[in-house]
């Protein structure tokens, strides 16, 4: 990814002109002007009546009119503020965020209202139930170091439409050829491990590796002991441990059909535009840091190092 210095230069030249949301308030100004004219005319008429009758109560409507105007003005300000936020959200989703992503990656796709499909989730075999539908947003796809990476905020539902996973789901091309299926489950997810017992006694076997910390953190299952060791090199095991600690979550990983799948439960990348009112550098840096967390999996797991040839 680009350096922070490059990011700041990009912010100054490309994003600063977009920093202030524009609001089309010409209609509101016209409405307010008309109300002021009406209040002035009525107030003048009542004042004339007061001069001829000397009756003080006749001025009470003037105070009510100004009280009404003050209330209208306050509501108008609130509506303008809401409109500013909504306008910035639209600008964020359609202009600002795509510009940032486009600056960081040459080949990318960003679809705000899309999510990873249930086909991908089922293919990963990481969830204990069949995924019938998926909710979520913020689908992103990048090419990083020759590896294709995609992820989104994801809520997976089973056939009964009950939630079986909520968090971030990531998939990346893995530059090794393998025909087996290998799974890594955090051992703290005891309920899920119990549900895998039926798989263990069918086609999956428990794999024991030389890295004691890795064996302590993960339950390793595979259809092929030899190929599991071919995939899980010492460097890769260290990288997976580092990534787990970086994410601070009980991640699950599978290697299926030359792809890596990673489920990060109860995790969000916090790209919510409602927490920002304008585009400042702290916001841009936050987006940069969040994206770096997810795309770092390519470098951390050495997916971009094509030291294994595909046959």
Secondary structure, DSSP 8 states (H G I E B T S, - for coil): ---HHHHHHHIIIIIGGGSS-----HHHHHHHHHHHHHHHHHHHHHHHHHHHH--GGGGHHHHHHHHHHHHHHHHHHHHHHHHHHHHHHHHIIIIIHHHHHHHH-SSEEEETT----HHHHHHHT-SSS---EEEEEEEEEEEETTEEEEEEEEEEE-TT--EEEEEEEEEEE-SS---S-EEEEETT-HHHHHHTHHHHTTT-EE---S-HHHHHHEEEEES-HHHHHHHS-HHHHHHHHHHHHHHTS--EEEEETTEEEEEEET------GGG-SS--HHHHHHHHHHHHHHHHHHHHTTTT---S---
